[in-house]
Amino acid sequence: MKLKSTGFAIAALSVSILSGCANLNLGNGNTTNALDDDLDRIAQLEAELDRLRSSGSSQGLTPPNPKAGECYARVLTPARYETRSQTIETMAPSQRIETTKAEYVHANQRIAIQAASTKLVVIPATFKTVTETIVVHEASQRLIKTAATFRTVTEKVMVKPARTEWKKGKGPIQKIDSITGEIMCLVEVPAEYKTITKRIIDQPASVRSVEVPAKTKTITRRVVDQAATTREVAVPAIYKEIHIHKISQPAVQRTIDIPGKTQTISQRVMVQSSQLEWRSILCETNTNGDVVRRLQRALKAENYNPGPIDGILGRETLAAVNGYQKANGLASGQLTIATLRKLGVSQ
């Protein structure tokens, strides 16, 4: 039953838009554009109807408390909004650092261009002349060799020693050799000497040690009297007078707290969504050309373009009605009696 009633409601909406005013003149505008606008409105109404159907709208299939001689249609009432004020923070609290510039004065200043220091000064050595005896040769010993001396001596040298030998003898006392019959005498023969001259060592060679005295020499030479030394000498600093900018007051920084900023804004909040409601509308039954002309004049007075004032509820007139309804928060989709009353048009 619910599905059947929904289909009937869609059919009623379609008929109320495209029929009920079936004899409406579309004027001199482009027919294709008018149909496109109508199809857009149908799509919008069907989408809204689907939303209302899903939300379980309790509107009946017939208008409540109808009056005889009036036409009714379910029209899309606009959503209802309220303007509410809201305070928002547009800028968070922060801090700002302000710097006061330093102040300077002109002044003369004595600066050191070379720092004080020390340096080492060399003191040269001093010399003197001295005379001294030096040993050229050390004392020593010398060996002197004495040659041997000779002398000539004469001496008798035995050539033959004394001997005895047998000699032939004479006389009876001589011994007769029994073998030969000769007389042999044993005779002592004296030694034979020979006088010779020879050189003999009178005094043999010898070596004796002789002391050799040292040999000296007197010289004159230059010697160091006092060795070279160093001493530390202070070097004073060197100064220069210059012109400077001197800080008389240093730069100062201070922190300034910046309060946050807020803004009160007005916000439109929807308190009731759009919905379909039965409303009294103009149709062939309760309208005529005079009412339409007065409607067109009223729309023109409100700066809406209804097209020619011809008493025909055409596309331009309906577009002007729809624009006026939306601008004034009226139910749209049909020319309702409430719209006529708002425009001051009586039936």
C-alpha positions in Angstrom: 0.0 0.0 0.0 2.9 2.3 0.8 4.5 1.7 -2.6 1.2 2.4 -4.3 0.8 5.7 -2.5 4.4 6.7 -3.3 3.8 6.1 -7.0 0.6 8.2 -6.9 2.5 11.0 -5.2 5.1 11.1 -7.9 2.4 11.0 -10.6 0.6 13.9 -8.9 3.8 15.9 -8.8 4.5 15.3 -12.4 1.0 16.2 -13.4 1.0 19.3 -11.3 4.1 20.6 -13.0 3.4 19.6 -16.6 -0.4 19.5 -16.5 -3.1 21.4 -14.6 -1.7 24.1 -16.7 -1.5 22.1 -19.8 -2.6 25.0 -21.9 0.2 27.3 -20.6 2.0 29.1 -23.3 5.7 28.7 -23.3 6.1 32.1 -24.9 8.6 33.0 -27.5 11.6 31.3 -25.6 13.5 28.2 -26.8 11.3 25.2 -26.3 14.3 22.9 -25.7 15.7 25.1 -22.9 12.3 25.2 -21.2 12.0 21.4 -21.3 15.5 21.1 -19.9 14.6 23.4 -17.0 11.4 21.5 -16.3 13.3 18.2 -16.4 15.8 19.6 -13.9 13.0 20.6 -11.6 11.4 17.2 -11.9 14.7 15.5 -11.1 15.1 17.8 -8.1 11.6 17.1 -6.9 12.0 13.3 -7.4 15.3 13.4 -5.4 13.5 15.3 -2.6 10.6 12.9 -2.7 13.0 9.9 -2.4 14.5 11.6 0.7 11.1 12.2 2.2 10.0 8.7 1.4 13.1 7.3 3.1 12.5 9.5 6.1 9.0 8.1 6.4 6.9 11.3 5.7 3.4 11.0 7.1 1.8 13.4 4.5 -1.4 11.8 3.2 -2.4 11.2 -0.4 -5.0 14.1 -0.2 -4.6 17.6 1.2 -5.9 18.1 4.7 -9.0 20.3 5.1 -9.6 21.1 1.4 -11.9 23.9 0.3 -14.3 23.6 -2.6 -13.2 25.4 -5.7 -9.5 25.3 -4.9 -6.7 23.3 -6.4 -3.9 21.7 -4.3 -0.5 20.2 -5.1 2.4 18.9 -3.0 5.1 21.5 -3.3 8.7 21.6 -2.0 8.9 23.9 1.0 12.3 25.4 1.5 14.5 24.4 4.5 14.1 26.7 7.4 17.2 28.4 8.7 18.1 30.4 11.8 20.9 32.9 12.1 23.0 32.2 15.1 25.9 34.1 16.4 29.2 32.4 17.2 32.4 33.8 18.5 35.5 32.4 16.9 39.2 33.1 17.4 40.7 34.8 14.4 44.1 35.2 15.9 45.7 33.3 18.8 47.4 35.2 21.6 51.1 35.8 20.7 54.1 37.8 21.7 56.0 40.5 19.8 59.6 41.4 20.5 60.3 45.1 20.1 63.9 46.2 19.9 65.0 49.7 21.0 68.0 50.6 18.9 71.3 51.3 20.6 72.4 54.9 21.0 75.9 56.0 19.9 78.1 59.0 20.6 81.2 60.1 18.8 84.4 59.7 20.9 88.1 59.5 20.6 89.8 56.3 21.7 93.4 55.5 22.2 94.1 52.0 20.9 97.2 49.9 20.9 98.3 49.2 17.4 101.2 47.2 18.7 101.2 45.5 22.0 104.0 45.9 24.6 106.6 43.2 24.3 110.1 42.3 25.1 113.1 41.6 22.9 116.5 39.9 23.5 119.5 42.1 22.9 122.8 40.3 22.2 125.9 41.6 24.2 128.9 40.7 22.1 131.9 39.0 23.7 135.1 40.9 24.7 138.6 39.8 24.0 142.1 40.3 25.4 145.7 39.5 24.2 147.7 37.2 26.3 151.3 35.9 26.0 152.1 32.4 27.0 154.7 29.8 26.6 153.7 26.6 24.9 155.6 23.4 24.6 156.5 22.6 21.1 158.1 19.3 21.9 157.7 17.5 25.2 160.8 16.4 27.1 162.0 13.0 26.0 164.9 10.5 26.1 167.2 9.8 23.2 169.2 6.6 22.8 172.8 7.1 21.7 174.6 4.2 20.3 178.4 4.0 20.9 180.3 2.0 18.3 182.7 -0.7 19.3 186.5 0.2 19.3 189.1 -2.2 18.0 192.9 -2.6 18.5 195.6 -4.5 16.6 197.5 -7.2 18.6 200.4 -9.6 17.6 200.3 -13.0 19.0 202.0 -16.4 18.5 199.7 -19.0 17.2 200.7 -22.6 17.6 200.7 -24.1 14.3 201.7 -27.6 15.4 201.6 -28.7 19.0 204.6 -30.3 20.6 204.9 -34.0 19.8 207.1 -37.0 19.8 208.0 -38.8 16.6 210.3 -41.5 15.6 213.5 -40.6 13.8 216.4 -42.8 12.5 219.0 -42.9 15.0 222.7 -43.5 15.2 224.6 -45.1 18.1 224.2 -48.1 20.3 221.7 -46.6 22.4 219.4 -46.4 19.5 216.8 -48.9 19.3 216.9 -51.1 16.4 213.8 -52.0 14.6 213.5 -55.6 14.7 211.8 -55.6 11.4 214.0 -53.3 9.4 217.0 -53.4 11.4 217.1 -49.7 11.4 217.7 -47.7 14.6 214.7 -45.5 15.5 214.9 -42.8 18.1 211.8 -41.4 19.7 212.5 -37.7 19.5 210.4 -34.9 21.1 209.5 -32.3 18.5 208.7 -28.9 20.0 205.5 -27.1 19.1 205.6 -24.8 16.1 204.3 -21.3 16.4 203.4 -18.6 14.0 203.2 -14.9 14.7 199.9 -13.3 13.4 198.4 -9.8 13.7 194.7 -9.3 14.2 192.1 -6.7 15.2 190.2 -7.4 18.3 187.4 -5.4 20.1 188.9 -3.0 22.4 185.5 -1.9 23.7 182.3 -3.4 22.6 179.4 -1.3 21.1 176.9 0.1 23.6 173.7 2.1 23.9 173.1 4.9 26.4 170.0 7.0 27.1 170.3 10.7 26.9 167.7 13.1 28.3 166.3 15.5 25.7 164.8 18.7 27.3 161.4 20.0 26.3 161.2 22.6 23.6 159.0 25.6 24.2 157.8 28.6 22.3 156.4 31.9 23.5 153.3 33.0 21.6 150.9 35.9 21.7 147.1 35.2 21.1 143.7 36.8 21.4 141.3 35.1 23.8 137.7 35.7 25.0 137.8 37.9 28.1 134.0 37.8 28.6 131.6 35.5 26.7 128.7 36.9 24.6 125.4 37.2 26.5 121.8 38.3 25.9 119.5 40.5 27.9 115.8 41.1 27.8 114.7 44.6 26.9 111.1 45.8 27.3 109.5 47.3 24.1 106.7 49.7 25.0 103.3 49.5 23.3 102.5 51.8 20.4 99.2 53.6 20.5 97.1 55.5 18.0 94.2 57.9 18.5 91.1 57.0 16.5 87.5 58.3 16.2 84.8 55.8 17.1 81.0 55.5 17.6 80.6 54.5 21.2 77.5 52.9 22.6 76.0 55.3 25.1 72.9 53.2 25.6 72.8 49.5 24.5 69.9 48.1 22.5 67.0 46.8 24.6 64.6 44.1 23.7 61.2 43.8 25.4 58.4 41.3 24.9 54.9 42.6 24.3 52.0 40.3 24.8 49.5 40.5 21.9 46.0 39.4 23.0 44.1 37.1 20.8 41.5 38.4 18.5 37.9 37.1 18.3 35.2 37.7 15.8 31.5 37.2 16.2 30.1 35.7 13.0 26.5 35.0 12.0 25.9 31.5 10.8 22.8 30.2 9.1 21.8 26.9 10.7 19.2 24.7 9.2 16.6 24.0 11.8 14.2 22.2 9.5 14.9 20.5 6.2 12.9 21.0 3.1 9.8 18.9 2.7 6.8 18.2 0.5 3.5 19.8 1.7 0.1 20.2 0.3 -0.5 23.8 -0.7 -3.3 25.7 -2.4 -2.2 26.6 -6.0 -3.5 28.2 -9.1 -4.9 26.0 -11.8 -7.4 26.2 -14.6 -10.2 25.8 -12.2 -9.4 28.9 -10.1 -7.5 31.2 -12.3 -8.0 33.4 -15.4 -6.0 35.7 -17.6 -6.7 38.7 -15.4 -5.1 37.1 -12.3 -2.0 36.1 -14.4 -1.6 39.6 -15.7 -1.8 41.1 -12.2 0.8 38.4 -11.2 3.1 39.5 -14.0 2.8 43.1 -13.1 3.6 42.4 -9.4 6.7 40.3 -10.4 7.9 43.1 -12.7 7.4 45.6 -9.8 9.7 43.4 -7.7 12.4 43.5 -10.4 11.7 40.0 -11.8 11.2 39.5 -15.5 7.9 37.7 -16.2 8.1 38.2 -19.9 5.3 40.0 -21.8 2.2 41.0 -19.7 -0.1 38.8 -21.7 -2.1 36.9 -19.1 -0.4 33.6 -20.1 1.5 31.7 -17.4 4.4 30.9 -19.6 8.0 29.7 -19.1 9.3 33.2 -18.3 6.5 33.9 -15.8 7.1 30.6 -14.1 10.8 31.2 -13.9 10.2 34.7 -12.3 7.8 33.1 -9.8 10.3 30.4 -8.9 13.0 33.0 -8.4 10.8 35.1 -6.2 9.7 32.1 -4.2 13.4 31.1 -3.5 14.4 34.7 -2.7 11.5 35.0 -0.1 11.7 31.5 1.4 8.4 30.4 -0.1 7.5 26.9 -1.2 8.6 26.4 -4.8 7.6 24.1 -7.6 4.1 25.5 -8.1 2.4 28.9 -8.1 0.9 28.8 -4.7 -1.8 31.0 -3.2 0.8 32.0 -0.5 3.0 33.4 -3.3 0.1 35.4 -4.7 -0.7 36.8 -1.3 3.0 37.7 -0.8 2.9 39.6 -4.0 -0.4 41.3 -3.1 -2.4 39.6 -5.9 -5.9 38.7 -5.1 -7.8 36.0 -6.9 
